[in-house]
Structures are given as C-alpha cells and as structure tokens.
C-alpha cells in the first residue's frame, strides 16, 4: 500500500485509533465528563484528517474503499452529527445511575460504521459498515435500560433490522450470481449483459435489496418499527438513528445507483416511485394522529425520506444524476441540522434521572414562558422541517422541488410532485400544533408541564450552534451550495 | 478424477427454502429464543447462497462474504442474547408479546 493510500485512509485509521483509546481508557478512568471530552476531541481530530485528505481525493484504496469528495462530505457530516449527539448525551446521561461511559464507545463504533458505509465501493465493506452501525445501535438503543419501552424498542430494532440485513444479503448474493462481481465499479459493465436466468437473478436480487434498504431508511411499507424505536430509544440515540444511520445508508444507495448505472432499470425506479409517494402521504397523515413529540418526529422522518427519494428518482433523467446528488446532499445537510436540533430539545427536556423521555405534547405546553430559548430553538427546527422560508429546511425543500419538477417531465414524475405538495401541506399542520402547544398556558395541575428545566451547558451550546447554522444557511445558503457544487463537479457523472 | 459439482440453481433453491423457513419462523414464533434462531437460519442461508455463487464464478469473494456473514450473525446474536436476558430478568418469560406495549 502506497503512502498516498495510507493518507487517504487516515480518517478511518484515526477513528479506529480513537475508539481503541476510549476502550482502553474506560476501565481505568470512570469519568463521564472525561470520556465524553476524549471522544469529542477524537472526533475533531478525525475531522481534521478528513480536511487534510481532501488534497489527494478521489482515490480508490483497495477494491473496498473509494475516498472521494462525495464520501468526504458525508464523513464530515457524520462526524459533526456525532459530536452533537455526544454532547447532548453527556447532559442526558450525567444524572443517571450506574456507569454510563460505554455509551461513547458504542456511539463511536456506530459512527465508524457509518463512515465505512459512505466510502465503501464493494459489498464486503458495505456489509461491514452496515452491521457495525446496526449492531452498535441495538446496544445504544437499549443502553440506559430503564422503562420497558427501551427494551421493546431494542428488541424490535434487532429482529427487524436482522431480517432486513438478511434480505439485503440474499439480494446481494443473487446479484453476485448474475454479475460475478461484488465491486460497484465492475458492476457497471456487468449490468449491461443480462441474458437468460441472469435477468431473473438481477430483478429478484434488486427487489430483495431494495426491501432491505427501504427498511433501514424506514420507508412505507417497511416503516412499522420507526415510531416504536424512536419512542423507546433515549432521545440522543433517536437523533443518531434518525440522522447518521439513515443519512449514511441513503448516501451509499445514491452512490450505488450512480456508480453502477442502475438507473436504467425502469421497473426498480417505478417501485421506488410508489414507495416515495406512499412514504410522503402515509408519513404525514399518520403524524396527524400522534400525541407524542417523538412519534410525530418519527413519522415526519418517514415523510422526509420520501422527499429525498423524489430527488433520488430525478437522477434517472439524462444528466439528472448531478441534480440528484446536489439536491439530496443539500437536503440531507438540512435534515441533519434540523432533526438533531429537534431531538436535541427533546433530549434536554428529558435530562435527569427519569423513567422515560418527556415527549408528550402536553409537557411542552407553556415552554415559551418557561424556557424562551429552548422554545424558540424548537420552533425554528419545526419551521425548518415544515420548509418555511429563512430556514435551511426551505432551501432543502426547494432543491427537492426543483428536482421533482425536472423529474415531472418524464412519465409518472408528476405524481411524485403532487404527493410532495400534499405531504408538505399536511406537514404544516402537525408542526404548528407543537408550536401552538408551546405558546399555550399550561394547566396549573399538570406537574410535568410546570416543571423547571435547567438548560445544560453542553446541550445549550449545541442547540445554539444548530439554530444559528439553521438560520445562517437559510438566509445565506451560497457557501454550502458552492461546496456541494464543487463536490458534484468532481464526480464522474 | 472429475470434480462433481452441484448446479448453482439447486444451491440457490436450497438457500431460498432455508431463507423462507427462517422468515416464517421470525414471523410466527413468539418466543424470543426461537426468533433469534430463525434469524440465524436466515443469515446462514444467505451465507450458503454466497458459497454457491462463489463456486460458480470460481472466485474467493463468496467465501470472504461467508466469513463476514458468520461474524456479523454471531455479533448480532450476542447482542440479541443480552437483550433476551434482560427480557427474562424483567418479565420472567421469553414471550415477546409480554414486552409489546408501544402503539400508534
């Protein structure tokens, strides 16, 4: 392996080193604050190596890993999101009983899985990344074993995620049977020669793989686990599941489709189109009936992944791939900031040694008078999720809309656009419902709604940064758009 | 001596049958231990499929994937058994219905 290749792998190597150091430090140094600081510093060092690597990309390191601008952008995003989750988790864990330091080990392992996922260019590394992420998440979801909701969430996620992985792997085996390769790069040639039983293998294999991927992305009709897991998991972990886990899997899905030119399979795209429409409509409609903030956000994330698919499907047009990557990247950045912020508020509200997270809408009543800063941040996040102008969510939605309009030129593309508009309209209602609840005066008898919440230092800074970025990128999105554009230009599209 | 090989189709059909058995097991069983076992059958059937396909193309990739799947399945079941202990500790039962309360 040459020196350049080693440098290209530095983000992965430094990440793994940090994990080893944290693993070795925990038994000797039971100090939540110290371990949290160590993890955050390690993450920042990895972030620095990512910036350093930008000079030598794109580079293919072994058949397994492709480090390019696309991978680096998502690595950066994952690292930053993990820093935010780590800081939120510190406040969340510090008042709980028992030893909580291992949380950071699992968090870093999950983040490493996500990072491996976004730079994989072979099914072996894809499987490794996916399962490293998945298995760490099972443990993370059940980490502070408290109420039975947590246990139930972890069990559901474990069983269903295992089934989804099995589907994905069986599909991969069938594709391997047809094409004789597991490397994304070599599949480009393979996809053109499909004759006889190979065509059957490719179609059945792709269907199984898509079922597995749609489960991991919680798209309708594979979304059943999402609200339960979101509700049961501790709020910082929910933020991680909603952003890093889904973002990494979406990023690799998009890369797979573009690199292997799978866009030529109209029937797969048609299936994805139906899934997108169902996700946008069902996600938004089911969110209307919820009374728990976490469940509302879960259904809203289902709908948001549906929006992302609109951009994804626009990639089938001639020259649409660049637009698809651009729109999806911007939307994902917006989605990361907003979702982390929204679950950050839930996490701060639920601090302390309580049995379950404070996620009932009723307990958010009167938040504006009790905690104006927290309520304002939450309002900004919800408006961004709804796609109101001056927030980053608006620019993201605008991109999706532009991609959808392009896609509407082709057959059935207009139905995606209609579902996007209807879904966004419905979405406005339940986001504003939470905002109105926060302005309402709480009933004096309700203890949860009158309880005093202290805003912790770390969590407060995270929320401030997220809200600031949300507004800054909403008002002046040019720097990020230019960054993404230069990334898109560097890709061989 | 001529090598006797199993046709790819036969192997894949066997793997698909095992996969379906595992899937049915996951869906109809209520005992967590059996659900985990069915899950293991599903994962191992995919490993078998990879071995068959690897043999067809005479490539080591199939066997590499087999090893990875074996590892992954073991890790998954390890966490699963940890949760199983928690479930038993809390409900004195391995019935997943006992732990099913979230709705909506």
Interface residues (C-beta under 8 A of the other chain):
Chain A: X123 X124 X127 X128 X131 X134 X135 X138 X139 X142 X145 X148 X149 X151 X152 X153 X154 X155 X158 X159 X162 X163 X165 X166 X169 X170 X172 X173 X174 X176 X177 X180 X181 X182 X197 X227 X228 X231 X232 X289 X290 X292 X295
Chain B: X8 X9 X12 X15 X16 X19 X22 X23 X26 X32 X35 X36 X39 X42 X43 X45 X46 X49 X50 X52 X53 X54 X56 X57 X59 X61 X62 X64 X65 X68 X69 X72 X75 X76 X79 X80 X82 X83 X86 X87 X90 X96 X99 X100 X101 X102 X104
